[in-house]
Amino acid sequence: MTGTASSESQGDLLERYTRSLITVFGTPQLVLERGDGAWVWDTDGKRYLDLVGGVAVNSLGHNHPALVAAVSKQVAEMAHISNFYTSRAQIELAERILEIAQAPEGSGVFFGNSGAEAIEAAIKLARRTGRTGIVAAEGAFHGRTTGALALTHKAAYREPFAPLIPEVSHVPYNDIEALRAVVTEETSAVFLEPVQGEAGAIPADPAYLRAAREITAAVGALLFIDEVQTGIGRTGDWFGFQASGIVPDAITLAKGLGGGLPIGALVTFGPEVTGLLTAGQHGSTFGGNPLVAAAGLSVLTSIESDGLLRHVSDMGEHLATAVGSLGHSEIEGVRGRGLLRAIVLRSEISAAVAAAAREAGFLVNPVSPNAIRLIPPLVVSREELDLFIAALPGLIATAKESSS
Ligand SMILES: *Cc1c(COP(=O)(O)O)cnc(C)c1O
């Protein structure tokens, strides 16, 4: 069973972790050492099927040969140059992103290093309208930096850091009339996720996004779609908003774009919105450096050449159907889109199910007390998903035993 097990145990390493890191993440569950495709190994050599995928980041899985080759080549040429200069990789990545987003002439890309930074850029863009109100949804997650945190809904994340930026309102998600009631000529921008990932893979009704487009356009407010988790093929389309047929004013990207390398982006649609941020008004030292840009290009190229959009749709459907046909009394259903899914349970045992899963060699995310989120690499195979689905009834049984 063991691979390249080191002499130091997981427990010893985690002990060192707690002595040396600020434990905002609590104590991590495992010390991982390597990965391949949808699989990872811990330092004891134990193998896990990775259905968390670095929280929707490892789009091509671990150790993908195209990503490894692209990043290795780029790091050997040059990794970083600052934004006083640009690189062919950065320009090509921006062009490719605009193409797959079907962005009109005059659109543009700003590169940062994370989802929160993409949101920060979007907040600054919104401020440039001269208006100050921002509307976001209940259940929304937009990041942890102080600007983005004001848009994130969860009180436990926000309250220790109050006061945050003012004039942010949260409205019930998927409620058209609530949105209409709060968006006014003082609203600079409305921020919405096409699927609320951190809230447990709750999809927006396409009619809701279309109504949001009309409501914002009617008062001259901007519509920003946060694609940090849903973008780059996660839903089976390049971007989550595309299924609704709307044209947003901007989208934010990060997680899946770099395939594991840290990159975020704000994409503005059309010359008017793009022109709101001018030279000197924003910046980033690392943003879009050649190394991460090469990674992003490699991810986009592989998604296309490996037919992954279709694969994601198929695997997402398969997962929902196969879990449904277990006919398990404890499972209420599967929600989400593509490979951003949550198995909804009838009782609050998701943490115990995730613990049983880990023991059995599966990594899953108990995103809320009664929901297990599955956000595997886009390359995960049907056979790999079936291993988990077949194990699920046993995992639920173990969880029920341990929590009774
Ligand atoms: C993860 C996430 C963010 C924040 O991204 P970070 O890279 O963690 O800063 C923002 N928005 C959404 C929708 C996310 O899922």
The ligand as an ORCA input file, in Angstrom:
! r2SCAN-3c Opt
* xyz 0 1
  C     -13.104     31.232     -4.120
  C     -13.955     32.351     -4.557
  C     -13.545     33.684     -4.442
  C     -12.250     34.079     -3.759
  O     -11.151     33.563     -4.412
  P      -9.719     33.513     -3.649
  O      -8.773     33.070     -4.730
  O      -9.845     32.546     -2.529
  O      -9.437     34.884     -3.172
  C     -14.376     34.668     -4.953
  N     -15.534     34.357     -5.541
  C     -15.968     33.092     -5.668
  C     -17.255     32.820     -6.360
  C     -15.203     32.041     -5.169
  O     -15.646     30.780     -5.267
*
